[in-house]
């Protein structure tokens, strides 16, 4: 949730330390400006599906990274896109 809020403003967070003391949680993070990393963060999120009978679970990523080779980029010749993942089938 914190990462999603940072992505709305073109920022990325890096968690450093999380502490659980008594009845509250304290989280120390580093915030950086990086619009490119914001696009890459969709790969980290996923939906969790859990079986009722056997308690096993399956993670479905919300996005995936697709690398396409194009001729316009002189340095690497590669261009990365981030697409939404389809529904489970």
Secondary structure, 3 states (H helix, E strand, C coil): CHHHHHHHCCEEEEEEEEEEECCEEEEEEEEEECHHHHHHHHHCCEEEEECCCCCCEEEEECEEEEEEECCCCCCCCEEEEEEECCCCC
